[in-house]
Amino acid sequence: AFQSRRRASRSRPRAIVMFQNRVTMNLEHQDDAIVADMRRATHSAQQQHGGCGSYIESIKSRNLAGMVGNEGSAEISIDLADEPNLVAVTGETASGKSVLIAKAANLVTGGTASPTMLPPISGDDDETRTSEAVVEMTIQLDEPHLSMVGLACNRIGLDASEILSQDGKLALKRALSLQSSKSSSSKPRLKSTCEINGRTITLKAMKAIAGPLLTIVDAAVAAAALSKPNLRLAVIDTAVPIAIKSETLRTKTAYRKARRQREKLERELNSQVLPPSYSHSDNPNDEAIEMLRHWVDELDAFEARMIKFSESAISPIGSSIDSQGTPIGSTQLFDTLKQFEAASWFDCSDEGVSEYYTRLLDFRDVVKDMDYQLQAAYSARDALAALSQPDSAVTALERARSHLFDATGGQGDSEEGNGSHDTYSAAVEDAHERLNAVEDALSNCVNSLENANTGLIPTLQRMVGSIGVSLEEIDSVIGDWSTLSRKHAISPFSLPSCHRSLRAELDGSIEARTLLPQAKAKEKDALIAFDLACGDLTAARQSLCSCLSTAVTGRLPSLGIRSHFEARLNASIQKCTDSAAYGEGSGLGTDSVDFILRHQPSENTVENCSEDDGKGRGEKLESIGSAGEKARIILAIETEFPGSVGALCGRDVSSVFQEDNPSEIGVTAGSVAVIYDEIDSHVGGRAAVAMAKLLLDQTRPQPQDEGFSSRGGQVVCITHSPSVAAVADRHVVIQKTNLPYSVEGQEEGSSIGVTAATSPV
């Protein structure tokens, strides 16, 4: 196989030949027989049984992160496969492997974009400057992924027949644009345009449809996710039979609905406002019924009185609006009247507070303020022009005129004389004229207050007149309201609620009291079913944890880890009645799981891995495991439980089904492809060969008791490992060259060369 690779490399570019030679040289120092036997066996299994028919065909990008292809072409095309397989993507550091594969896949599945994914903004200083980039991916779909896409389309209101093509291909496209103008100081805004099979959709729709199809694994992020209990449990749940998960979800939903119905009926009963002197009885005597009837009749009469009062109060409301619909007078008064008109006797808030009584008090406050304002306007007029008031302005003016008369010696007119006498006369005349001006100003002010059309006093009089009831009538109604409330020993704000409750008691129409026993029985049955389903789920998880512990522990020595792995289930740490177990957004079941790692275990601890004796106790993987150990263990778990790495990275089946229809969980499946971004970094020697085998195993169907597991999908591994490149079905080399390119609006720089080769079998 290695000689064939050397012969095939002669026709490739020199840099690629050098890279392939390095791969071959490194592999020759490893166990060549292991690699060859591994590839032959897995290839034979694939030919006999086949795998999942869905895979990524190609990834194309244009101007992504400013990278261009050979000969200055802005488009870079990477062909990954024509069938599900293992694809190794290699290249030197900073050659753009992660951007062209992992970042591109993240963008077309609805991931977050950033301005760094576009080339620098270019354009003339006087024009709008733009920067654009496009990413495309073609996916060949087969069942069950076709059904998953159809279900996702239905969930977001799209016609699946318009999205899916007849040949099962899914062409994803996302165009990014960044625009800025020299005249604008605002930050450039990044925009996205998304398409699926030529149809423009929203970014949210693209994420809902394409997001569940791919799993993008960043080694550091996946390792950090081990510290989250819900994600660890999701890893185990990927191998739990669908029927068990579906039944647990169904019973949880049924219990939550039954519990909420019972709580609703209890709240309805607790909201009943009854006098403290009244005690409910299923078989009341005649005296109790007569007392109820008396109370209800009394409150019915008061309700009728309040309805008549409201009609009287709001009857002049139409006359307080002009022809344009503008309120005449105070807007506050008009709004208060409208609110009082909209309120009804039985209107109450969620806390049982009467809205009608609240509006009545507001109405009284406004009417009282109007009366006070009118009295203040009368007082202002009297303070200006009332001769009967010793402190009025006109009285003060008359006193000033009298003093001025005394000051001029009784002379009111000027007399002819010498210059000195003429000056005196002029001063006297000026003083009298100014007093006359003050008198005229006072008269004008009083006239403005009393003007029939625009005066303040007539306006306030019309506003008070627009109210159909007086303040005394309002106070009388409120006083009687308070008297009835004291009689029944309740708050005035609860009187209408008390009226409704008493009427319901008299009529025997309290439905909640009849339905509550049935609701409690239904909740009890639902809780029993939910508890049994959680028990079955716990048993399945316990069995899977035991199998996973044995399988992963068996793989660790070949991965260079001399330790023991244990998936320890903490069974039933919650109760089914806890909100964290049945509430919306809660996980399935009542368990939690810890991943335990025992470094250098003794033979006794290996044979008794589940016993926590003093010598064999391990620590949690997220606490003591190194980054490399976590990555290798995650890969081993994914090989045993396909789809677990997707759950660890946040790909959850809840993204493609809803709790109101648990049966939809049956159409979910693993990812079309898993993209590993340097999952095998810092690993060499035989451990690297073992990791390559794990990656290859994930693309091959694994025999089980009842057929084959969900293994057999596509794996794309961005790597520096020669071992992965040697066993891969397809080897893609990303090479940065020093060839200059000339693309309009960009500076010259290095271009990206992509070469793909099919590994020989």
Secondary structure, DSSP 8 states (H G I E B T S, - for coil): -HHHHHHHHTTS-HHHHHHHHHHHHHHHTS-HHHHHHHHHHHHHHHHHH---S-EEEEEEEESGGG---GGG-SEEEEE--SSS-EEEEEE-TTSSHHIIIIIHHHHHTT----GGGS---B--TTS-EEEEEEEEEEEE--TTHHHHHHHHHHHTT--HHHHS-TT-EEEEEEEEEEEE-TT--S--EEEEEEEETTEEE-HHHHHHHHGGGEEEEEHHHHHHHTT-HHHHHHHHHTTS-HHHHHHHHHHHHHHHHHHHHHHHHHHHHHT----TT----SS--HHHHHHHHHHHHHHHHHHHHHHHHHHHHHGGGGGGB-TTS-BSS-HHHHHHHHHHHH--TT-B-TT--BHHHHHHHHHHHHHHHHHHHHHHHHHHHHHHH-TTSTTSHHHHHHHHHHHHHHHTTT--S----SHHHHHHHHHHHHHHHHHHHHHHHHHHHHHHHH-TTT-HHHHHHHHHHTSSS-HHHHHHHHHHHHHHHHHTTS-GGGHHHHHHHHHHHHHT--HHHHHHHHHHHHHHHHHHHHHHHHHHHHHHHHHHHHHHHHHHHHHTGGGT--EEEEEEEETT-S-TTSHHHHSTT--SSS-EEEEEEEES--HHHHHTTT---TTT--EEHHHH--HHHHHHHHHHHHHHSTTHHHHHTT--GGGT--TT-GGGGGG----SEEEEESTTTT--HHHHHHHHHHHHHTTS--EETTEE-S---EEEEE---HHHHHH-SEEEEEEEE------TTS----EEEEEEEE---
